[in-house]
Amino acid sequence: MINNKKVLAIIPARAGSKGLQNKNILNLNGKPLISYPINSAQESLYIDRILVSTDSEKIANVALDYGAEIPYLRPSRLAKDITPSSQVILDIFEKLYSEIIDYEYFVFLEPTSPLTSYEDINKAIENLENSKKTALMSVAKVEATHPDFCLSIKNGKMIPYKSKPPSDLSRRQDIDELYFIDGSIYISKITKYLETKTFYHEDTLPFIVPYWKSFEIDTYLDLICVESIINNIEKIKQNDK
């Protein structure tokens, strides 16, 4: 709760995954992946209730072991590769409306972004509460993949994306600052989400996270990289200042 306003956390974790089988309960540095957002939400100063939405009894049991609630098993029609998150969220709001009507905010945390800490969640909630906005999305700065450095390939020929040849590429310090939605933290006032069915609109506040926190786990390579970050996190923080 923040300023007497209740905060709900929703963590999506379906069973199917094309890149990594059973991804949401894979072992990451000794713990199942889904435990990371659950633990961060539990340690947050402001989150009052943690719900996990899953279609899998196996994932549900793991989530329960770590202290989350499973209000119901998600129907298979809402657990497909093409199912948008908005449908999952709105299904929860519809089924549990009488239980969450008095909540002001909800935080949406993906298990595939395990580097999100309780401090990140606290700061994001505080930023939104202190602003005049109704939603928040985390973003990270575009660096190596900035459009100024990109090329397209047509008929075997490399073509600069922004009409600059490779020999005349901008220096990093000279390029425009761009950001990408990293997927680690989404927050919205529940009433606003019911109205817009999205986090992204004219009333959305950006929450900038360092690039290393933006890593998502979709492949085995991602898993190795994130595990390495976890095991070197203090060194990374020191060099990130």
N, C-alpha and C positions, 0 to 999 in steps of 0.2 A: 504494500500500500504506500502511495506517495500523496502527501497532503490530503489524507482521508479518501483517496481514490484507489479503488482496488485494481489490481493488475493480474491478468491471466497469461499463462504461457502455453503455447500450442507447439508441439513437436511432431512433424509428420515422419512416418517411418514405414513405408510399404515394403512388402516382401520381395517383389520382383526387382531385378537390377540386371541390365545387360552388361555393364562394364565389369562389375565385381559381384559375384554371387553372394547372397546374404550380407550385402554391404553394411547394412545398418547395425549388425551385431558382430562384425569382424573385430578381431583383436587389434587394438591400436595401443601399443606401449603398455600392454598388460590389462587393458579394460575394453569392453565392447564399445563400439563407436557411439551407440546411442546414449551411453552413460555420460558422455561429455556435456551435451546441452542440458541434460537433466541435472547434473551436479552444478553447473554454472547457474542454472535457474534457482536451484535450492539455496545457493550461497548469496544470491542477490538480496539486497535490502528490501526490494519492493515487490517481488513476485509473490502472490498469495496462493496460487493454485497452478499445478503443472499437469497438463493433459497430453497424452501421446495418442496420436491417431495412426492406427495400423490395421492391416487386414490379416496379420499373422499372429497366431497364438504364441508362437515361439518368441517373436519380438515383444509381444505383450508381456510375457512372463519375465523377460529380462528387464523390461522397463519397470515392471512392478517391483522387482527385486531392488531396483535403485531408487524407489520411492515415488515414481510417477503414478498418475491415475490413468486407467484405460476405461473411459466411460462406456465404450462399446467397440466391437470390431468393425472396422470400416468395410462397407460393402464392396464387392469386387469391381463393380462398375466405376468406383471412385479410386481404384488402385491400379490403373493402367499407365503405360508409359506416357500417354498423351493427356492424362488427366491434369488439368491446371490446378495449382494450389488453391486458387480462389474457390473452386468447387468443394474441396476438402474443408476449407475454413467455413464456408457458408453452410455446409451440412452439419458441422458441429454447432454453429449458432442456432440453426433451426431445431436440432434435436434437444439442445440443452438451454434453450432460450430462457426458460423460467429460472434456471440456476445461475446464469451469468448476466442477467439483465441489469444487475447492480454493479457490474464491473465497468470501469471507465476505459481502460486500455487492454490491448492484448499484444504480446510479444511472440513473434513467429521465429523459431530457431530450427535450422536444418542440422541434422546429425552429420551431414557431409562437411560442415564447417566447425570442426572440433576445437579450433584455436580461439573461439570466442569465450572470453572470461566473464566472470560475474562483474568485474570492474567495468568491462565494456557495456554490459547490460545496464548496470547502474547509471553510468554516465549518459547512455543513450536515452534512458527513461527521463533522467533529470533534464537533459537538453530539450526534449520534446515538451515536458511539463512547463519549462520556463520560457518556451517560445509561444507564439500565437498560432502555431501550426497544428495539424490534426494527425499527421503521419510522419514516419521517419524511415529512411532506408540507408543502409551502410554502403559506402562506396570506397574504392581505393584508386590511387593515382595510376594512370596508364603510363608505363615506362618503356620497356623494350618493344612492346607491340604498338607503340604510338603510330598513327597514320603517316607521320612524316618519315618514318623508317620503313614503311611497307611497300612492297612491290606486287604487281600482278604479273601473270605469265600468259601471254597470248601467242599462239603458234610458235612456241618454244622460245619466245623472246621476253626478256624481263622488262617490264614497263613501270616506272615510278608511279605510285598511286597518286601522289600530289605534284606530279610534273617536275620533280627534281631528280636529276641523275644521282646514282650512288656516290659519285665523287663530290657532290655538292649537298650532301645531307646536313640537316640542321644539327647543331650541337644540342645535347640534352638540356643544357641550361637556357637555350634560346627558344625551345618549342613551347607552344601553348599548353597550358595545364589542362589535361582531360582526365575524366574519371569514369570508371565502370562500376556497375552494380555488382558487388562481390557476393551477395547472397548470405551474408553471415547474420545480419540482424534486420528484422522488419518490425515496426511497431505502428499501431494505429489506434485511434479512438474507435471503439466498437461501433458506435452509431455512424461514424463516417465511413467505415468499411462496409457496413450494411447498405449505405447509400451509394457508394462508388464501386464496390466490389473489387477494389484494387488499392495497393499502397502508393501507387505512383499517380500523382495529380498535381494541380497547381498549389496545393497546400502541403506539400511534402518537404520535410527538412532533411538535408544530407547529413550523414554521420561518417566522417572520414576515418578510416582505419589504415594502419600501416600495411604496405604491400604484403608482408609475410603473413599477416592475419587473414588475407584473402584466399589462401590456398583451400581448395575444395577437393574432397576425395571422390573421384569418379573412376580412377584407374589404379592398378597396382603401383605404378610409378608415383602417383599422388600419395598413396599410403606410405611409401618409403620416405618421400620428401617431408610429409607432415610429422612422421615419427622422428625424423632427424631434427626438425625444428623444435619439437617438444623436448628432446634430449639436450638441446643447446639453447634453450629459450633465454636463459639469463645473459649469455654472451650476445645474443641477438638484440635483446632489449638495451644492453649497454651501448652497442654500436648503432642503435636506432635513434639515439638522442641527438 
